């Protein structure tokens, strides 16, 4: 049975989101699902809204009724085993298959995304050529077909900031090294900087560059991170707890305790304050692009 937990809400929120999408995709009502599983409708609702942890065997039963493919069933069963984690570290290839991306589901539900990047242009702002260069460097053993698929997924995510209704609000603080490092060579990087400056003109996108002359700032101490905030309910409360995401070489860290999020939020505001303003940042990005063309 599902049990209440005081651990990280991220695994169970994502598990509930995927199970709800599976049920809806099969056009199965909550009432019908509850009858087939011999559960109450309230239990299905609690699971789908991420309010409870869940046993992997229960997830398997739900996936069977929802006609989920075997690989997705395996991934969701692995995710169920993580729903009691205190602060969640998702190790690649552990109980959850490496190809199952938990972060994308969170990002799709986000209304405000604040991030600090120290080395690379964020995925939501990458060109296709830049993305291919980065993905291929990180996965040198993958064939071209798989690389193309991963590039397509990354570029498709950019619809979040371009959708006509309620586009994602993005605040990106970038270390100057991000715009100085010629990833993929001068031509690819110059085109990437052009895209970055162009996207920064959008009303829902703010990009600031932290110059080298800022010296020792909070981003040097924290490293790259993302803060995801979710839409408000009718009562003015966040629909989901704000979540910090930190991407690592061997796994991802998710934090959603209030004190943890507040510490990263405070760090972000200090980084934002140490950065050039948006106009000066775009000027620096344009100058960097021109230098690469020369």
Residue, then its C-alpha position, 0 to 999 in steps of 0.5 A: x500500500x502507499x505510505x506517507x513519507x517525509x522524504x524528498x517529494x521529487x521522486x513521487x511527484x514525477x512518478x505520479x505525473x508519469x502514472x497520470x499521463x499513462x492513465x490519461x493516454x489509455x483514456x481510463x478514468x480514475x474511477x475505472x482505475x480504482x475499480x480495476x486495482x481495488x483501491x479507492x479513488x482518493x488513493x489514485x488521486x494521492x498517488x498521481x499528485x505525488x502525496x504518497x510513496x508507492x511500492x514497486x509492485x503497486x506500480x507494476x500493477x498500475x503499469x499493467x492496467x495502463x498498458x505501459x511498455x516494459x522499459x517504462x514499467x521498469x523505470x517507474x518501478x525503479x522510481x518507486x523505490x526512491x520515493x522514500x529518499x530524504x534528499x534524492x541523488x539519482x545515480x545514472x544506471x542505478x535502479x532507474x535506467x540511465x536513459x530515463x530522464x526525470x528532470x525533463x518532466x519537472x522542467x515541463x511543469x515549471x513556470x520559473x526557472x533560475x539557473x547558474x551555469x559556469x561552463x556551458x550554454x544551458x540546453x534551453x538556449x543551445x543551437x543544434x550544432x552546439x548541442x550535438x557537439x556537447x552531447x557527442x563529447x559526453x557520450x562518445x560511444x553512442x552511434x549517430x542515430x542515438x546522438x541525433x535522437x538526444x539532440x532532437x529531444x534537447x532542441x524540442x525542450x526549447x518550445x517551453x520558452x517559445x510557447x504562446x501561452x504561459x511560456x516558461x520564465x527563464x533567468x540564466x546567469x552565465x559565467x564569462x567562460x561560457x561565452x569565451x570557450x569556443x565549443x565546436x570551433x569558432x563558427x559553431x560558437x559564433x552562431x551559438x552566441x548570436x542565438x543566445x543574444x537573440x533569445x535574451x531579447x525575449x520578454x520571458x528570458x533574462x540572460x546575464x553574464x558574470x564577468x571574470x572581473x567579478x572575482x570570487x562570487x557565490x557561483x564559484x562556491x556553489x557550482x552550476x545549479x537550477x531552481x525550478x518553481x511551479x505555477x500557483x494554485x487558485x489559493x496563491x500557493x505553489x502547486x508543487x514545492x520549489x526544487x533545486x536540481x544539480x547535474x553531476x557527472x555520475x548522477x543528479x541531485x534533487x533538493x526540495x526542503x525549504x531551507x535547502x532551496x532558500x540557500x540556493x535562491x540566496x546564492x542565485x540572487x548574489x550571482x545575479x547581482x554580481x553579473x552585468x545587467x542584461x544590456x551590457x551582457x548582450x553587448x559582451x555576447x555580441x563582441x565575443x561572437x565578432x571576435x570569433x568571426x575575426 
